[in-house]
Amino acid sequence: MDFKLTEEHIMIRDAARDFAKTELLPGVIERDEKQEFPKELIKKMGDLGFLGMMASPEYGGGGMDTISYVLAMEEISKIDASASVMISVNNSLVCWGLDTFGNEEQKKKYLSKLTTGEKLGAFCLSEPEAGSDATSQRTTAIDKGDHYILNGTKNWITNGSSADYYLVIAQTDKEKKHKGINAFIVEKDSEGFEIGPKEQKLGIRGSDTHSLNFNDVKVPKENRIGEDGFGFKFAMKTLSGGRIGIAAQALGIAAGAYELARDYSKQRKAFGTEICNHQAIAFKLADMHTSIEASRHMVMKAAWDKDQGQNYDLSGAMAKLYASKTAMDVTVEAVQVHGGNGYVKEYHVERLMRDAKITQIYEGTSEIQKIVISRSILKD
Ligand SMILES: Cc1cc2nc3c(=O)[nH]c(=O)nc-3n(C[C@H](O)[C@H](O)[C@H](O)COP(=O)(O)OP(=O)(O)OC[C@H]3O[C@@H](n4cnc5c(N)ncnc54)[C@H](O)[C@@H]3O)c2cc1C
């Protein structure tokens, strides 16, 4: 057993930390307030290789392992979870999905642009009536020979308006239930494709979340991913890896809030001493640090499982469940350590507290993670 990071891992972690501090920290409060994320910043993330970290180098990707990816996700999420959700969707859902299951033409045409940040991707599974129960897809794709016709609505799609390419899950044969579902690559300028208004959100407000409408959208047959009926498996496999990225995001949010609380407690005085000298505050910091460290081990273990070619459904679900609860608990306590200042935007912890909540909801709610975990431990 070896808990040491390689020199390359440390280099990647430090590069992400540096990028987050120099490029993301300035303006993070304004982006949260205005619910915006400038295109130039997305381009910078692409130029630095954060948008296609694990993808194959022959398609412009970084060819890195999952450990490298979660290290970068943690550092970026400490500062700006809106940036990290964009990175996460593009890396673990869109690029990984295409790299693993796309054909040569799809990789050349789409993946090679998504890995470099020239284009951005979105992953469209959820619908008004199909969130946790992803099999209840109402979006239909009717086979018309050399193309499909898509109709339906997708909800809460990250990168909804900033994306160029959309991986869309749709029902092609209702009778076959989940075996009659397919995944398609849809281009933004397709006729009949409409982007709904931006959602007004509690957290990760810099990232754009939209509903999407498909009104007789024509999608060429060559844009279907995998064999006919592969769509549900595609979505589940992709999300299983995506959860490791969201677990790392939760870890980063928790670690960012903890670091701010720790530093603040060493400066702020009450009753004639720095507040960290009050045991109530010191014990909060001890609890925060312990649950963050436990989360970090779980995130790393899940990433390692994936890198070793081992099954990571269980370790990924556990990491997401635990790290997202840690993010919620730690950020609430970080606000408490800051007292009144914790409630004020310029101290950052209130934003991190709002950002933490989503990690218990998307890419499978905590209840769904418990279903995955319990099924896995009870199956033998
Ligand atoms: C900001 C944001 C970004 C998102 N980005 C994307 C995206 O890019 N792409 C995408 O496809 N989706 C995205 N989503 C959607 C997200 O994945 C879903 O919201 C999530 O899966 C939950 O689905 P739901 O909202 O329909 O909740 P529901 O499924 O209606 O669940 C409601 C509650 O019931 C619980 N529940 C449901 N079923 C069970 C059960 N069997 N046992 C126990 N409890 C259960 C849930 O855990 C939850 O607490 C995003 C959502 C948000 C808010």
The ligand as an SDF file (V2000), in Angstrom:
LIG
                    3D

 53 58  0  0  0  0  0  0  0  0999 V2000
  -27.9060   22.4010  -10.6230 C   0  0  0  0  0  0  0  0  0  0  0  0
  -28.2740   21.0920  -11.2490 C   0  0  0  0  0  0  0  0  0  0  0  0
  -27.5310   20.5990  -12.3090 C   0  0  0  0  0  0  0  0  0  0  0  0
  -27.8950   19.3920  -12.9180 C   0  0  0  0  0  0  0  0  0  0  0  0
  -27.2050   18.9650  -14.0370 N   0  0  0  0  0  0  0  0  0  0  0  0
  -27.6850   17.9030  -14.7290 C   0  0  0  0  0  0  0  0  0  0  0  0
  -27.1000   17.5460  -15.9950 C   0  0  0  0  0  0  0  0  0  0  0  0
  -26.1340   18.1650  -16.4760 O   0  0  0  0  0  0  0  0  0  0  0  0
  -27.6420   16.5120  -16.6790 N   0  0  0  0  0  0  0  0  0  0  0  0
  -28.7120   15.7970  -16.2120 C   0  0  0  0  0  0  0  0  0  0  0  0
  -29.1500   14.8710  -16.8880 O   0  0  0  0  0  0  0  0  0  0  0  0
  -29.2780   16.1090  -15.0150 N   0  0  0  0  0  0  0  0  0  0  0  0
  -28.8040   17.1500  -14.2680 C   0  0  0  0  0  0  0  0  0  0  0  0
  -29.3920   17.5010  -13.0750 N   0  0  0  0  0  0  0  0  0  0  0  0
  -30.5410   16.7310  -12.6010 C   0  0  0  0  0  0  0  0  0  0  0  0
  -30.2340   15.8770  -11.3740 C   0  0  0  0  0  0  0  0  0  0  0  0
  -29.3820   14.8220  -11.7280 O   0  0  0  0  0  0  0  0  0  0  0  0
  -31.5760   15.4110  -10.7680 C   0  0  0  0  0  0  0  0  0  0  0  0
  -32.1720   16.5510  -10.1990 O   0  0  0  0  0  0  0  0  0  0  0  0
  -31.3810   14.3310   -9.7450 C   0  0  0  0  0  0  0  0  0  0  0  0
  -30.9770   13.1250  -10.3620 O   0  0  0  0  0  0  0  0  0  0  0  0
  -32.6580   14.0430   -8.9450 C   0  0  0  0  0  0  0  0  0  0  0  0
  -33.7600   13.8760   -9.7690 O   0  0  0  0  0  0  0  0  0  0  0  0
  -35.1120   14.7090   -9.4850 P   0  0  0  0  0  0  0  0  0  0  0  0
  -34.7330   16.1240   -9.3290 O   0  0  0  0  0  0  0  0  0  0  0  0
  -36.0980   14.3600  -10.5270 O   0  0  0  0  0  0  0  0  0  0  0  0
  -35.5960   14.1990   -8.0740 O   0  0  0  0  0  0  0  0  0  0  0  0
  -36.6110   12.9670   -7.8060 P   0  0  0  0  0  0  0  0  0  0  0  0
  -36.1400   11.7810   -8.5400 O   0  0  0  0  0  0  0  0  0  0  0  0
  -37.9910   13.4390   -8.0270 O   0  0  0  0  0  0  0  0  0  0  0  0
  -36.3690   12.7410   -6.2510 O   0  0  0  0  0  0  0  0  0  0  0  0
  -36.9830   13.5380   -5.2390 C   0  0  0  0  0  0  0  0  0  0  0  0
  -36.5730   12.9550   -3.8870 C   0  0  0  0  0  0  0  0  0  0  0  0
  -37.0380   11.5930   -3.7890 O   0  0  0  0  0  0  0  0  0  0  0  0
  -35.9510   10.7340   -3.5310 C   0  0  0  0  0  0  0  0  0  0  0  0
  -36.1410    9.4450   -4.2150 N   0  0  0  0  0  0  0  0  0  0  0  0
  -36.4830    9.2200   -5.5110 C   0  0  0  0  0  0  0  0  0  0  0  0
  -36.5570    7.9050   -5.7430 N   0  0  0  0  0  0  0  0  0  0  0  0
  -36.2600    7.2720   -4.5900 C   0  0  0  0  0  0  0  0  0  0  0  0
  -36.1660    5.9020   -4.1900 C   0  0  0  0  0  0  0  0  0  0  0  0
  -36.3610    4.9000   -5.0700 N   0  0  0  0  0  0  0  0  0  0  0  0
  -35.8390    5.6300   -2.9070 N   0  0  0  0  0  0  0  0  0  0  0  0
  -35.6160    6.6310   -2.0240 C   0  0  0  0  0  0  0  0  0  0  0  0
  -35.6750    7.9350   -2.3300 N   0  0  0  0  0  0  0  0  0  0  0  0
  -35.9960    8.2560   -3.5990 C   0  0  0  0  0  0  0  0  0  0  0  0
  -34.7130   11.4610   -4.0680 C   0  0  0  0  0  0  0  0  0  0  0  0
  -33.5300   10.9910   -3.4650 O   0  0  0  0  0  0  0  0  0  0  0  0
  -35.0570   12.8990   -3.6970 C   0  0  0  0  0  0  0  0  0  0  0  0
  -34.7350   13.1320   -2.3540 O   0  0  0  0  0  0  0  0  0  0  0  0
  -29.0100   18.6610  -12.4340 C   0  0  0  0  0  0  0  0  0  0  0  0
  -29.7400   19.1600  -11.3450 C   0  0  0  0  0  0  0  0  0  0  0  0
  -29.4030   20.3590  -10.7650 C   0  0  0  0  0  0  0  0  0  0  0  0
  -30.2480   20.8880   -9.6350 C   0  0  0  0  0  0  0  0  0  0  0  0
  1  2  1  0
  2  3  1  0
  2 52  2  0
  3  4  2  0
  4  5  1  0
  4 50  1  0
  5  6  2  0
  6  7  1  0
  6 13  1  0
  7  8  2  0
  7  9  1  0
  9 10  1  0
 10 11  2  0
 10 12  1  0
 12 13  2  0
 13 14  1  0
 14 15  1  0
 14 50  1  0
 15 16  1  0
 16 17  1  0
 16 18  1  0
 18 19  1  0
 18 20  1  0
 20 21  1  0
 20 22  1  0
 22 23  1  0
 23 24  1  0
 24 25  2  0
 24 26  1  0
 24 27  1  0
 27 28  1  0
 28 29  2  0
 28 30  1  0
 28 31  1  0
 31 32  1  0
 32 33  1  0
 33 34  1  0
 33 48  1  0
 34 35  1  0
 35 36  1  0
 35 46  1  0
 36 37  1  0
 36 45  1  0
 37 38  2  0
 38 39  1  0
 39 40  1  0
 39 45  2  0
 40 41  1  0
 40 42  2  0
 42 43  1  0
 43 44  2  0
 44 45  1  0
 46 47  1  0
 46 48  1  0
 48 49  1  0
 50 51  2  0
 51 52  1  0
 52 53  1  0
M  END
$$$$
